[in-house]
Amino acid sequence: MKILFLIPIRVYKYAISPLMAGNCRYIPTCSTYAEEAIQKHGALKGTYLASKRILRCHPWGGGGYDPVPDTFSWSAVEK
């Protein structure tokens, strides 16, 4: 199931992203973060983490180094 979620990310990453200006505010980029999160935590948890990251990416948001967490807990999400 992870493959189904990774295909659109890779299409974006290699076909669409190079056509856009490189103005990412986070390291790694959101597409790389999403790919790593899905590979590390599975389709559901990885998509959740990637969605949270994309929602943080706006002009008034933060930036800098933001790696995929090594562990994931739904109980930590509720807090």
Secondary structure, 3 states (H helix, E strand, C coil): CHHHHHHHHHHHHHHHHHHCCCCCCEECCHHHHHHHHHHHHCHHHHHHHHHHHHHHCCCCCCCEECCCCCCCCHHHHHC
